[in-house]
Amino acid sequence: MINILILSHCELTKELIKTAEVIAGKQENLFYIDQDIKNENLASLQEKISEILKKINNEKGTLILTDMLGGTPCNASVLLTKDFNIEVLTGVNLPMILSAVFASRTVQNAKELADKVLTDGKKSMVNAKQLLLERMK
């Protein structure tokens, strides 16, 4: 099984995980930093991520989902790609987490999981009004 680490500013991570687990049940391979990281600097957050990865990373790798490209959680994670077998995706949303949770048991490695989650995440972003109107034609 591939582990998933979710990082964001403020309380977003906790709420995303709580919501995902309402839908998918408690997940043993879903991790986050239990702290408000909005005031973390790059080096201190990188150290915290590194400590978690030392515990959870395995031969299949770890998928890290962050809230936004260029944010401290993303930047700190990307810097660790040279030291750990990890994949880092940005723009985390609930469909991406659910995709990661369900696919993490069947894919071969973190890269394969990242590719699937990225595809599923993109598919989940639609203009719902436009979609409904097109289906009504």
N, C-alpha and C positions, 0 to 999 in steps of 0.2 A: 504494500500500500504506500502511496505517496503522501507525504505530509504537506499541509497547506498552512502558510503563515500569512495572516492578514494584518496590514498596517495602515493606519490613517491618522489624520489629525482629530483631536478631541474624542468624543464618544462614538463616532460613526462605526468603528470596528465592532465594539461590543453590541451595538444595536443590529448590525448586519448579521452577526453570528447568532444572536438571540432569535432573530426572525428566521434565519436559515434552519435552525434547529427546531423551530415550531413546525416547519414544513417537513424536514428530513429526519428529525429525531436527533438525539445527542450524538456528536461526532467525535471519535477518539483521535482523529488525525487533523483536527482544526485547531490552530494556535493563534495567539495574538499577544501583544505586549500589554499587560494589565496596568496601564498607566496613561495618563493624559500626556501625550507626546508633543503637544503644541509648543511647549517651551524648551524642548530638547534641542541641543545643537547636533550637528552632523556627526561629530566624533562620538559623543555619548550614546546617541541612538545606534550608531554602527556597532558599538561595543555590546549593547543590549541584544541586538539582532544576532550578532556573532555568538553570544552565549546561548541563545535559544537554538541556533543552528547546530552548535556542538552537541546538543542533546537530542535533536529530532531528525537531523539530516541523515539519510541512509544512502545505500548504493544507487537507488533509483532517483535520488535527488529530492528537492523540495520546491514547491511552487509558492512564490511570494506574490500576493495581490496587494497593490497599494492604491491609494485614492487618486493621486494625480501625478502626471509627468512633471518633473522639476521640483516636486515637494520634497521635504526632508526625508520622509519614509522611503520614497522611491530612490532618491540620491544615495542614501545610506545603504540600501539594499543592493543597488547596482555596483557599488564599490566592492561588495563582498563576492561578486561573481567570479573573481579571480582566485578566491580562497575556498569556495564551496561549490558543490554541484547544485546550483539553483537556477531557476528561471524567474524573471520578474515581469509582471504585467501591471499596467496602470489602468485607472478608470474602473476600479472594482465596483460591482453592483450585485444585487441579489441573484440574478440569473447566472452570473459568472461563478458565484460561490456554490450555488446548487450544482452547476455543471461540474465544477471541480470535485465536489464531494462525491457525486455519483460516479464520475469517470475515474477517480483516483484509485479505485480497486481493480480496474481492468486494463488500464494503459501500462505500457512498459517502462516509461521513465517520465521525468518532469518536463522534458521538452515536448513529448507527445501530449502530455496533459495541458501544457501551456497553449499548444496549437489548437486543441479542441476547445478549451475555455475561451480563447480569443475569438474563435469562430462563433461559438454560442453567444458570447457577450454581444458581438456585433449584430447578430440576428435578433436579439432581444430589444434593440433600440429601433423603434418605428414611430411613425406619425400615426397614432391610433385612429384619429378622425379620418385621415386619408385612406387608411386600410379599410375601415368600415364602409366608407363611401364607395370604394372600388368593388367591394364584395356585394354591395347592394345593386350594382348595375346589372 
